[in-house]
Amino acid sequence: MGDLQESHPKAPAARSARWIGAAASAVVLLLLTLVWQWASGAYSREFGGHPDEPAHFVTGLLVRDYVAAGAPPNPMRFAENYYLHYPKVAFGHWPPAFYIVQALWTLVFPVSRLSLMLLMAVLITVSGLLLQQAVAQEHGAVAGLVAACFLVSIPEVQLSADRVMAEAPVALFSLAALIWFARYLRTERWRDAAGFAAFSAAAILTKGVALALAAVPLVSVMATRRFSLLRKASFWMPAVAVAVICAPAYLLLPVSGVAYYSKAHGVVVSLGSVFSLAPYLSRQMGLVAALLCGVGLFLWLWDAIHGSAAPGMPGVSGALVAGYVVIRVVVVAARDDRHVVMIAGPLIILAASGAAWAARRLRLFRWATPAGLLLAAVAVFLATAWRVPHKPYFGLDVVAADLLAASSSSPEVLLISSDSAGEGVFVSEVAMRESRPGRYVLRASKVLSRSYWSGRHYELLLRTSGAVAKYLDSVPVAAVVLSFRPGAVSMAHHALLHDALRANPEVWQEREYRNSSGDRLGDRILVYHRRVPLSSPRPHIRVDLQYELGRTLEN
């Protein structure tokens, strides 16, 4: 009894120490992520790190503005009007969870580049904290911190922090789901099964690649030979809950991810996509870390085959990697390297397991501990594989700022012609900088031509420069931006538009912008202002979305 009385006062001190340690780790990981973001140019360059980034940003902005407007009773009409102003909305192309996260953030914090980049930094930091906890529980606090710092420094993970993209939240939700399922394997409690269900649903409602989580329960049961779990309702509850929550987003929305992938990409089996994964991971993580990861994965497979796999984080991590490999083999769209971010944390957990195995066999050496071997792996990574990816700069932020400053006319119409990435960047810059909905931004690829989202089945809607000139007057368009990126120059509508503007110098005044960034040296940006504005009480906006929605939008 005396021992209990003496030890009891130490419990609050221990909890305080843990909280202080967690807070210190959070500060370290957040600062590290912010440094990598700053070095990459994420805070000074547009949302153009990937062609999908502007669409993610504008769609999140749509959800935020819908809520801020008091959730009007006709959300479809609100979304269609929003698209006519800012034609980079992709709601329905991807599931909604990431946009809800963005909306919650920007309802509290400003809509700005700084704000969105801080959101991405926070998502990566929380993933690092979860990884630190998972590794520290089995291999010690030092190993946990090393693993977390390693995670946020991997180049592909840095890219997910630099861009407003879905990879960071998918990685966070997936890692949280694994932690809850590992707990469920130990406790068999409904609460832990519910945690796994909630975070799995959040991940799947963020991006379809998270369907790899479906493999975790069944693979874990087979690996541990705990077939008695199959008779428990708590084991099947997550599958039912996730299906009920997620199925509508994939089956009922008009442009769901399932429909898009089946039309644009299809299901094609490719074992080569698996063999290409190991060299890619070696380039991302460094050779030593990749080897340790391979050792950890082999140990899990060996134990799974012999029915002796332990119900811990290495086991559920191996199960998720197996699920991801299946998705990568079958679904073409899942082979994009950025999707590896989802399994980066689980791979480091497996690497820590491999380091622990190696440490037991090198115990004669004082430095041969899991933390010591992880530090050695990180040292090799820093020397051979680490780099700071640089975000591209388009120069369209300056153009958007100048055009918005030149006129306060809310119904003014701007037209941008570039490749898909450039058009999206300009739309996002205008949307971010004005009170929404304000000006109409037209994309030349949508009003002068049409094609599928992937660019297939391209066709012109206007076939002569004269027809293009008449269209500009009929809207009317107040200013035209032409960005001569390589993808834009090859498009027929881009050339027709340029010809129409040059053929009417009495109507259009040309101004050239020079992009001085070394990343995009040689790109030209021309801005054409209408010399004499045409009076129109309301611009006539019409966008053909037959390929996307099966109909045309019109104001």
N, C-alpha and C positions, 0 to 999 in steps of 0.2 A: 504493500500500500504506500509505503514511504517512497518507493521508487516512482510510483505513478504520480505522486504529488510533486516530486522533484522534476519529473520530465514534463508535466503538464504546462508549466509556464514557458517551456521552450517552444511549444507548438505555435503560438502567435509569432514568435521571433522567426521561426522557420518559414511560416507563410509570408511574412514581410520580406524575408530574404529572397524567396521565390519571386514575389511580385517585383522587387527591385531588379532582380536578375532579368526577368522577362522584359521590363521596361528598358533596361540598358541594351538588351539584345535588339529590341524593336528600334531604338534610336540608331544603333550601329547599322542594321540592315536598311533602314530608311535612308540614312545618310549615304550609304554605299550606292543604293539604287538611284538616288538623286544625282550623285556625282556622275554615274554612268549616263544618265539621261542628259545632263548638262553637256557632257563631253560629246555626245552624239549629235547635239543640236536640236534635241526634241522641243526645247522651250522657245526656239527662235525660228522654227521652220513649220511649214503648213502641215495639215493632216494628209500627207502624201507618202507615207512610208510604205504603203501597199495600196493597190487600186481599190480595195474594199474599205480602206480606212475612212474616206469621206462619207461613204454610205452609212457606216456604223455611227459616225458622229451626228449626221443629220437625222437619222432615225431616232437616236437617243434624244435629240433636241425636239423632235416631233412629240414624243411621249411626254417630255418635260413641259412643253408649251400646252399640250392638251390638258394636263393636270392643272397647270397654272391658270388656264382659262376657265376652270371650274368644271371640267369634264362635260362638255356639251353633249346633249342627248343623241346626236348623230355622229359617232366617231368616224365612220367611213367618209362622210362628207368633209369632216375636218381634215382627215388624212389626204383626201384627194385635192382639196384646196391647198394644203401645205405642199403637196408634190408639184402643183402648178407653179408655186413660188420658188421652191427649192427642189428641183427634180433629181434628187439623189436619195430618196426615201426607199428603204428596202424592207419595210415591215412586212413579214410574211415570207420573205426570202430566207431569213434566218429566224429562229425562235426568239421570244421576247425578253428573256431574263436579263440579258446584258443591257438592254435599253431601259429596263426598269431600274437597274443599278445606276445607270447614268442619270436618269431623271431624278432619283432620290438625292443624288449628289448635287446636281445643278439646281435643285430647288432650294438647297441650303447654301451652296457656294456659287460664285458668279459663273456665267457661261463664258469661258475664256480658255485660251490654250494652256495657260498656267494651271487653271483649275483642273482641266481634264488630264493633264500630265501628272498632277499630284494624285488624282484618283488611280491612275494606272500604277503609280509608285506604291500607293497604299495596298493595292491588290497583291502586288509582287511581294511586298514586305510581309503581309499576313501569311502568304504561302511559305515564306522563309521561316516564320515563327512556328508554323505547324510542323514543318520539316524538322526544325531544331528540336521541338518537343519529342517527335517520334524517334529521332536518332538518339537523343540524350537519355531516354528511358532505357535503352538497351546498351548504349556504349559510353555514356558519360556526357557531362555538360560541355567539355571542350570539343568532343567529336560532334556534338549537336550544333555548336556555333560554327565550326569549320564547315559542316555540311550546308548550313543555311547561307553562309557567305559565298560558298561555291555555287549554290543554286542561282543567286541573284547576279552572279558574274558570268554565267554561261552566255555566249553571244546570242543564241536564239532566244533565251529568256530576256536578255537586254532588249532585243527587238520588240518583244511583247510588252515591255515597259515603255518603249518609245512611241508606240502606236496605239490609237484608240481601236483596239481589235479584241476579239472574243477569246483569244488564247489565254490571257492572264486570268480572267474569271473562271474559265473552264478548268484550268490547272488548280486554282484555289478550291473550287467546289469538289473536284475529283479527289484531291488529297484529303479534304475534310470527310468525304464519304468513306474513304479507306480507313481513316482513324476510327470512325464510328463502327464500321463493320468488324474491324479487329477487336474492338471492345465487345461487340455482340458475340463473336466466337468464344470469348472468355466467359461472358456472363449469361448469354442467351436471354437477355432481358428485352422486353418490348421497347423500352425507351431507346436502347441502342439501335435496334432495328429501325425505329422511327427516324433516328438521326441519319442513318445510312440512306433511308428512303428520301428524306428531305433534301439532303445535299446531292444525291444522285439525280433527283428531279431538277434541281437548280442547274446542275451541269448539263443535263440533256436539253433543258429548255434554253441553254446558252448556245450550244452547238451540237450538231448531230454526231460528231466524232466521239462524244462522251457516251454514246451507246456501248462503248467498250466496257463500261462499268457493269453491264448486264452479265458479263462473264465472271465477275468477282465471286458471287455467292456459290455458284455451281462448281467452278474450278476449285475454290477453297474447300468445299465439302469433299470433292474427290481427292484433293491433295492431302487432307488431314484424315480421310476415311471416317469422318463423323456423319455417317449416313442417317443417324438418328435425327439430325436436324431437319431432314426432309419431311418428317412427320409432325413438325411443329408449325402452327399457324404463324408464329412470329417470323419464321424464316421466309414464308411466301408473302407476307404482308407488303414488304417493299416493292416486289414485282407488281402486285396489284395496284398499289398506290401510285407508283411511277407511271404505269400504263394509263390509269385514269387521268392523272394530271397532265401528262405529256402528249398523249395521243391527239387531242384536238389541235395542238399547235402544228403537228406534222401532217394531219390528214384533212383538216377542215379549212385552213387558210388557203386563199386562192393561189398563192405562189409558194407553197410550202417547200422546205428543203428537200423532202422526199421526192416531190414532183420534179423539182429542178434537177436534182442529181440523176434521176432516172431518165430524163429527157436529154440533158446536156452531157452527162458523163457516162451513165449506165453502170452496170455491174460487170466488171471484167476481172477475172482471176489473174493475178500476177505474182508469182513467187519471187520474181526478181526484185520487187519492191521491198521484200524482207532482206534479201542479201545486200541491198544498197543501204540498209539501215545501220549496220554495224560500222562501216567506214565513215558514215556521216556522224554517228555518235562519237567515234574516235576523234574526228576533227573538231567536234564541239566541246568535248569533255577532256581531251588529252588522252594519250595512250594508256597511262597508268590507271587513271580513273575508269576508263572503258574496260581495261582488263579486270579490275576489281569488281566492276559491275557484272562482267561476264562470269566471274567466279561465283558471285552471289546468286546470279540467275541459275547457274549450273547446280549449285548446292540445293537450291529450292527444287529444281526439277528432279534431282536425284532423290531427295527426301519424298517428293510427291509420288514418284514412281514406286518407291518402297513403302509408301503409306506412313511415313514418319515425319511429315512436315508439321512444324509447330504453328499454332494458331496466333501468329503475331504479325507485325507490320511487314517483315520481309515476305511472308506468305501472301498477304493480300496485294502487296506491290507486284509480286510475280504474276498473280492472277490478272491484274489490270494490264500489265505488259502483254500477257498472252491475248487478252481481249483486244488490245490495240493492234497487235500484229494481225489478227483475223480481220479487223476492219480495214487495215492498210492493204491486205491482200485482195480483198473483195471490192472495196469502194474506191474508184479512181480518185475522187476528190479528197480522200483522206490521206493521199500520198504526199501532199504538200508538206515540206519539211517543218513548217511552223507548227504543225499539229503535234510534233514531238514534245512541245512545251508541256502538254498535259501529263506526260509520263516522266518528265525531268526529275521531279521530286521522288517518285517511286524508284527510279533508276539509281538515285543517290542513296536511297535506303538500302537497295541491294548492294551497292558498292561498299557501304559501311558494313554490311553483313560479310561481304568478301574480305574486307580489311580485318574484321574480327577473326575470321578463319585463318588468314595468313599470320596474324599476330600470335595466335596460339602455336603456330609451327615455327615461329621465329622468336620464341620467348627468351632465348639466351641473350638477345639484344635488348637493352634497356629502352630504346626508342620504339621497339616493335609493339606498339599498342594500336588499337583501332584509330585513336586520334592522331597518333604519329604517322600511321600509314596514310590516313586521309590528308594530313598536312603535306606529306610527300607527293601524293597525287595532285593536290592543288598547286604545289610548286612546279611540277612538270606541266600542268595545265597553263599556268601563268607564263611559263617560258616558251611554250610551243603552240598553244591553241587560243589563248586569250586575245581578244581584240575588242575595241569599241566600235560597233557598227555605226556608220554615219547616216543620218536621215537625209534624204534628198531635198533639195530646195528648188522650187519652181519659179519663184519671183512673182507669183500671182497674188500674194498677200499685199504687196505694194500697189498693184493695179487695183485690187478691190477697194483698198483704203482710199485711193485717189478718186475712184469713180463715186464712191459713197459721199466723199467730202465735196465733190463738185456739184452735187444736186441734192436737194432735200425732198424731191418729188417721190412720194411713196409708191404710186402705181407705175413708175418708170420701169422700162423693160431693158434688160441687159442680155446679150447673147454671147456665149463662150463657145469657141471651137478649138478643140485640142484632142488628144487621145482621151481614153476613158478616165485615166488617173488625173490628167490636167483639168478636165471639165469638172470632175468631182471636187477637186481642190478649190477651184474658183467658187463653186456653189457653196461649199462649206465656209469659205472665208466671208462671203456676203452674209450668209445666215448668222454667223457668229457675231458680226459687227453691227447689225441693225436691229431695230425693234420689229419683231416678227408678228404676222407676215407683213412684209414691206414690199420691196421691189419684186418683180418677176424676173427670174433668171432662166433663160432658155439654153438648152444644150443643143448644139448643132447636130450632134449625132442622133438626137431624138426628134427634131422638127424638120430637118432636111433629109434625113434618112431613117431607116429603122433596121433593127436586127435583134436577135436574142441577146440575153444578158451576157452570154459568153462571146458575142460578136459574130456568131454564125448567122447565115441567111441574110447577109447585108444587102440592102437595096436602096436606091435613091428614091426619095419622094418628089424632089424637084430636079429636073434634068438639064436645065440651062441656067446660065448666070443671069439672064433676063428674068426668068421665073423667080430666082432667088431674090433679085432686087425688088420685084413686086411684093414678094412675101415680107421683106423687111419693112416696106412702107405700110402694108396692110395691118401689121400688128398694133402700133408701129414700134420698131426697135430704136432705142435712143443711142445705144453704144454697142459696139461689137469688139470682142477681144479674140484675137487669133494667137494661139501659142503654137509655135512651129516645133513641136516635139516630134521625134522620128515616127511615132505611131500616127500622129495627126497628118503629117505630110503625105502619107500614102493613102489617105481617105479621099474618095472622089468628091464628097460634099464640101470638104475643107478647101479644095482647089476652086470649086465653083463659087464658094462664098468669097474667097479672096479675089477672084476675077470680077465678081459683081461689085465689090467695094472699090477696086482700082478703076473700074470702068466709069464710075460716077464721082469724080473728085469734087464736083460742084455740090454734091450732097454730103459726102463723107470726108472729114478731116482726119488725116492719119498722124498718129504719134507712135514712135517706136520706143519700147522699153528694152534695156539691155540687162540680161541676167548675168551678173558678174560672179556668181558662185562657181567655184571650181568643180562642183559635183555635176553641174549641167552646162558646162561651157559649150557655147555654140547655139543654144536655144535662143530663138527670137520671139519677142512678144510685140505684136502690133495692136494698137487700140484705135478704133475708128469712131469718132464722135459725129453725130448728125449735126450739120452746120445750122439748119433751121428746123427746130423741133416741130413735129406734126401734132396738132391738137387732137386729142382723142379722150372723151370722157372716161372711157374704160378700155384698156388694151384687150385685144381679142387673142386669147391664148388657147391653142388647140394642140394636144400632144397625142400622137398615135401610140397606144399601148396594146395593140392587137396581140403581139407576141407574149406580152407579160400578163395582161389581164383579160385579153379577148375583147377589148373595147377602147374607145377613144375618150380622153378626158378633155373637158372644155369648160372655160369659166363663163 
